[in-house]
Amino acid sequence: MKHRTRVKICGITRIEDARHAADRGADSIGLVFHNPSPRSIEIEQALEIRRALPPFVTVTALFLDETEDWIAQVVHRLRPDCLQFHGNEPSEVCEAWGTPYIKSIPMGSIEEPRAYAQQYESAQGFLLDSNVAGRLGGSGDTFDWSKIPVSFGYPLLLAGGINASNVADAIARLRPWGVDVSSGVEVSKGVKSADLMDQLFDEVKRGDSYDETHKRND
């Protein structure tokens, strides 16, 4: 059954980028709370972005092996709709906050994504990225999509080098629940381009319009 591909624009650092993404139909805005990242923001900045969003656009807070104190501060003050764990966090840490979460699978170093996902049965879904374990995504690199099991068994969010030039093909071949885009709509790290976002959303719609005969059959 076909569905509308959900879109998350991640690594937002500016109110105007968040608003434009929302205007074009973004389902979620990703905010990075990992200080070494050039896209990392402080809680006050995140609150300003959240207040600028229209209804029904969710906020996803991204962490990578952070201290529990820092996660608690973000959850308590920002009250994100979803948490995204991008490191080696065990399921107990991911589940501890009373907030839905998604778990990143580092396809650059994981050979059995289904087995990895089974360690996080309470996750809402899994983000398949091109990074290796312990490193943040956003590199703009893709991974070999053939490594994704045909019957993954969980809601799949595709990341890693997704942009306007390949998103329609990715949707047609893989039919992910959603796509997660950061560097693919940037002019510099953390600074999004309205034109690139426009192109991306147009291509997502084109990918959604493909008929089921375009779906991979491998």
PyMOL commands that set and color helices and strands:
alter all, ss='L'
color gray80, all
select helices_A, chain A and resi 15-24+43-52+68-78+91-95+113-120+145-147+167-174+183-185+194-209+212-214
alter helices_A, ss='H'
color red, helices_A
select strands_A, chain A and resi 6-9+28-32+58-63+82-85+101-106+125-129+156-158+178-181+186-188+191-192
alter strands_A, ss='S'
color yellow, strands_A
deselect
rebuild
show_as cartoon
